[in-house]
Amino acid sequence: MDNSKGYWSATLGLLGRILVIWFLVSFGAGILFADLLNGIKLGGYPLGFWFAHQGSMYIFIALIFYYAKKMGDIDRQFDVHEE
């Protein structure tokens, strides 16, 4: 039973970190801090605009791969992985 608590604690910790990054990128960079980021240009476009339209998708795809890798590590750590 103690092993399952550790597993869920690690899993929820990972999800919490990923959701914070997701929120900061989607809501923060695309909406809240867009005016501040628009002072920086990336490829000729304001950075806030770029995050709102393209950059966030790249970050989200990277988060998917990061989540898959870290969940595999957590599963192996708690010996609940599939062969």
Sequence and secondary structure as in RCSB ss.txt:
>XXXX:A:sequence
MDNSKGYWSATLGLLGRILVIWFLVSFGAGILFADLLNGIKLGGYPLGFWFAHQGSMYIFIALIFYYAKKMGDID
RQFDVHEE
>XXXX:A:secstr
 HHHHHHHHHHHHHHHHHHHHHHIIIIIIIIITHHHHTTSEETTEEHHHHIIIIIHHHHHHHHHHHHHHHHHHHH
HHTT    
